[in-house]
Amino acid sequence: MSQLAIEYCVLCNYYPRAAILADTIRSRYGIGVELVRSSGGVFEVKWGNELLYSKNKTGRLPEPGEVERTLEDLLSAAAPS
């Protein structure tokens, strides 16, 4: 199974939000999460090569539960019927 990566801007102090999201995903889905330090206002969530969320594209940080819903949709689509 792929690992989820959360790339966050250190200068913007997005670490707390990234860490909380990582803990939620680990506990709820049992998925490994890598936190990737970055800069430039970045907050991106990737599942393998799939971009689940991008602050640069939306112009905002994710709302509570938004990334989790996207991940659930992706996991449901990948699950065998």
N, C-alpha and C positions, 0 to 999 in steps of 0.2 A: 504494500500500500504506500502511496506517495506521502510525503511529509508536507505539512502546511508551513509556509514561511510568512512572517509578518515583518515587513521592512518599515522602519519608523525613523523619523527625524529626531536626532539627539538634541539639536539646537532648539527645536520647538518644544522640547520636553514632552514628546508623545510616548515616552517609555511607559509611564503608568498605564495609559490606555492600552498599549500593546501587550503589556504583561497581564492585565486583567482579561483581555480577550484570549490570550494564549492559555491561561489557567482554565477559563470557561470551556474552551475547545478540548483541552486535554481531559478534563473531568467528564464532560458531557459525551464526548465521542471516542475517547481513548486514542486520539490521534496525536502523534508527535508534532511539536511546533518548534520551529527555529525562529528566534528573534534576531533580526538583521539590522545592525546600526547603520544609519544613513544620514543624509542632510538634505537641504533644499525643500523642506516642507513635505517630504514624502510620508505617506501612510498607505502601503499597499499590502494586500493579502493575496498570496498565490498558493494554489494547490497544484504541485508539479508545474506544468507549463500554463495552467489555466489561471487567469487573473480573476479573482473573486471580487476584489474591491480595490479601487484606486481613488485616493483623495485628489490626485491631479486631474482625473477625469470628471469627478463629481463636484469638485470645488469645496468639499466639506469632509469632515470626519464622519465615519459611519455612525448611524443611530444605533441605540441599544437593540440587539437582536438581529440587525440587518445582515451582518456577515454570517451569523449562524443560520439564518433562513436560506441564504444563498448556498451555503455548504450543504444543508439538508437537501435542497433541490438537486444538487449535483450528486450527492450520495444516493438519493432515491433513483435518479436516472441511471446510475451505474449498477444498481442492485439487480440481480437476476429476478425475473418475474416468476 
